[in-house]
Amino acid sequence: MLRFLARLLGLLLMAGGFVALVYDGARSIANNALRSTSVADVSAALFKDRVGAVQTQIEGFAPWLWHILGLPLTLAPACLVGLGLGAVLLWLGQPRREPIGFLTRP
């Protein structure tokens, strides 16, 4: 069941990353310059008021954690994060391989 959920979430993230890549490509062509949508822009569009609350909560708990992990992750392009995280979840959700060289009969 967990493998199914990992594969499903991985496929959804890969699809979202591909859509973000196409969107950024169309924006780049229209503006005649390279444009990319960051994770902060996507999270601000989806979770309007909660983004600032999460940042202040993490900074209150451990300020070094926000500067080391939070800030670079929010500035990363959304298409690369979606495609990368989706690929990792697909890899984790793949079925186990049959062992080679073991007898199946006693």
Backbone hydrogen bonds, N-H to C=O, Kabsch-Sander energy under -0.5 kcal/mol:
donor,donor_aa,acceptor,acceptor_aa,energy
5,L,1,M,-2.1
6,A,2,L,-2.5
7,R,3,R,-2.7
8,L,4,F,-2.7
9,L,5,L,-2.7
10,G,6,A,-2.3
11,L,7,R,-2.7
12,L,8,L,-2.3
13,L,9,L,-2.5
14,M,10,G,-2.4
15,A,11,L,-2.4
16,G,12,L,-2.5
17,G,13,L,-2.6
18,F,14,M,-2.2
19,V,15,A,-2.3
20,A,16,G,-2.3
21,L,17,G,-2.0
22,V,18,F,-2.4
23,Y,19,V,-2.6
24,D,20,A,-2.7
25,G,21,L,-2.2
26,A,22,V,-2.4
27,R,23,Y,-2.3
28,S,24,D,-2.4
29,I,25,G,-2.2
30,A,26,A,-2.3
31,N,27,R,-2.2
32,N,28,S,-1.0
33,A,28,S,-1.3
38,S,36,S,-0.5
39,V,76,A,-1.8
40,A,74,T,-2.1
42,V,38,S,-1.8
43,S,39,V,-2.8
44,A,40,A,-2.1
45,A,41,D,-1.7
46,L,42,V,-2.0
47,F,43,S,-2.9
48,K,46,L,-0.5
51,V,47,F,-1.2
53,A,49,D,-0.8
54,V,50,R,-2.3
55,Q,51,V,-2.0
56,T,52,G,-2.3
57,Q,53,A,-2.0
58,I,54,V,-2.5
59,E,55,Q,-2.6
60,G,56,T,-1.9
61,F,57,Q,-1.7
62,A,58,I,-3.1
65,L,62,A,-0.9
66,W,62,A,-1.1
67,H,63,P,-1.6
68,I,64,W,-2.0
69,L,65,L,-2.5
70,G,65,L,-1.4
71,L,66,W,-3.1
73,L,69,L,-1.5
74,T,70,G,-2.1
75,L,71,L,-1.4
76,A,72,P,-0.7
76,A,73,L,-0.5
78,A,37,T,-3.4
81,V,77,P,-1.9
82,G,78,A,-2.5
83,L,79,C,-2.5
84,G,80,L,-2.5
85,L,81,V,-2.6
86,G,82,G,-2.0
87,A,83,L,-2.0
88,V,84,G,-2.0
89,L,85,L,-2.2
90,L,86,G,-2.3
91,W,87,A,-2.2
92,L,88,V,-2.4
93,G,89,L,-1.7
94,Q,91,W,-0.8
102,F,99,P,-0.5
